[in-house]
Amino acid sequence: MTASDSTSSSSQRAGSIVTRTVERDEADVRLDRWFKRHYPDVTHGHLQRLLRTGQVRVDGKRAEANSRLSPGQQIRIPPLGHAAPVEEMLRPAPKKPAISDKDAAALQAMVLFRDDDVIAINKPAGLAVQGGTGTTKHLDAMLDVLRFDGKERPKLVHRLDKDTSGVLLLARTTFAASRLTEMFRGKDVKKIYWAVTVGVPKPYQGKIDLALAKEGGPGGERVAGDDDDGKRALTYFSVLENAGKQAAFVAMWPRTGRTHQLRVHMAAIGTPILGDGKYAGQGAIIPGAEVPKKLHLHARRLILPHPRGNKTIDVTAPLPDHMLQTWKYMDFSANLREDPFVDVE
């Protein structure tokens, strides 16, 4: 924290108006998200009231919550009561779980692509992206080891299930995080997954348009098809190879990003993903096949515009060991590069 930030914090606690400058890496961030980062205990409702009454201003003018910021702009911040700046909330720093040298080296070895704004890693199956009930080891707690020469801690901009491997993108700057988050919410990102299905989907190419809704239960988070109360979910699929009628090597392109979408959709058409006991039980096993009993779902390729808009990011992740074993057993091709959905709008 700089001396000016320290002075601003003290003045604000005393009930004075302070002014903060938008930093270079905060370019194009929405005003409400800027507030969330700097003053996380200011609620959305409180901020809306401050904006409506003109107490928060940008360069002396009234602003909306969705106003985009530019470097050098001055944000007027009124007294916020008990709301403390994020710098103060982080001091003293909370204890973080220790990261072993072995884990740090392994995580750094997962990097597939890196530049000043973006890191792409090949997340292994079994590593949770974020913590939760009973989850003590997860990627979010280890992101500091991927800082490298960056000034900021890398940020998550999308998710993969714990048991799904493959390309996971991280933002290295606040600017990139804002742009990438919007891309993943829209249709700018093409995500191609590889999987093995029990049985062969028919037709070999098609789409699954089945709304999905979350449902509770003792087995943890589950999702089910629900045309009445669910949110629309759309998946394109293409059978690339098959092992008789027993199994198929399938590529999938989820046009929406619902929880467990690919797993539920493939089970819904009668060809569940190999190893997906959560949604297919014993139906996720190929009788007599000598293949690993793990989920066979891999985020193979990610294609999207660079957050700076000057090039395209196109990253491919090699298959994990358990899927390579199955590819060899089924005599599938593990190095296919073509996009099977190139002609799909």
Helices and strands as residue ranges (DSSP letters): H 3-13, E 18-21, G 24-26, H 31-38, H 44-52, E 57-58, E 61-62, E 74-77, H 86-89, H 101-109, E 111-114, E 118-123, G 139-146, E 155-156, E 165-171, H 174-185, E 190-198, E 205-209, E 212-215, E 222-225, E 234-243, E 247-254, H 261-268, H 277-280, G 281-284, E 297-305, E 312-316, H 321-330
